[in-house]
């Protein structure tokens, strides 16, 4: 996702380097924590809330982290920079949580 950040900020010359490095680093850290967090939340919840709460919680936290870090480092094109990483991580969270919850419900039968 660092490459995406570089592309999103390409009009800003060298100003695109810091967002690219930051986004690449954050994407690695977020990916590491996202799977573990979704699994932990999905194990503790049941019913429809098990489908909704984990992706909502992780998407919210990831959005706050991305916006805050990019504002702190002065990313010129914040919305364009975070659009793809946030969308991909949120879609992954929705699909992975659905799979976890469905599998768990199937094992209970």
N, C-alpha and C positions, 0 to 999 in steps of 0.2 A: 504494500500500500504506500510505501515511500515513493515509489515510481509514480503512482497516481498523484500524490501531493506535489511532486515535482512538475508534473504535467499541468495540474490545476493552477499552479502559481508561475508558470513559465513566462508570463508577460512581465514579471518582476525581476528578471535577471538573477543575480546572485541572491536576491531575497527569497528565492524558491528553495535554496539549499537547506536552511534550518527547518522549514516545515517538512521537507522530505525526510530528513534525518529523524525528526521528532515523530512523524507519523509511522515511519518504519519501525522505530523502537516501540512505540505504543502498540502497534498492531501485533507485534510479537508477544508483548506482555499481556495484552487483552486476550489474545487467543489462548494463551496458557491458562488464564484465570476463568475465562468464559465457560469452558467445558466443565471444569470442576464445580463452578458455582451452579450451573444448570442442573448437574447431577445431584448436588446436595439439596437444592430447593425442591426438585422433583420428588426426591425420596421422602421429604417431610410433608408434602401436601397431597391432598386427594380431591377427587371430584373435578369440576370444571376449573377450579382455582389452580389446580396443578398444571393445566394447560396454559393459563393466562399469566399468572404471577411471575414465574421464572423469566420468561422472555421480556415481560414488561419491566421487571426490576433491573435486569442486566442491560436492556436497551437504554433505560433512563440513566443508569450510572455511567455507561460508556459515553453517552451523549454529553453529560456534564464534564467528564474527564477530557474528552476531545475538545470541546469548546474552551474550557479553562486553559488547557495547555497551549492551544493555538493562540488564544488571546494573550497569554503571558509572553509568548515568544514573538508576537507581532506578525503572525501569518496574515498576508495581505488578502487572500481569498478563502476565508474560513469556511463558508458554506460549501463552496465547491470542493475544498480539501477534505471535509469530513463526510460529504454526501455518500461516496462509494463505501468507505470503510464502515460507516455506521449502518448503512443499508445492508451490506453483506453480513455483518455480525448480527444484526437484528433478524434477518431472514434465517440465518443459521440457528439462532436461538429458538425461533418459532418451530422450525422443522425438527431440530434435535429434541426439544422438550416434548413435542407431540409424539415422537418415536419412543422416547423414554417412558412417557405416561401410558401410551398404548401397550407397550411391551409389559409394563408392570401390571396393568389391568388384565392382560391376557394370561399372565402367570397366576393370578388370583383365582381364575375360573376353574 
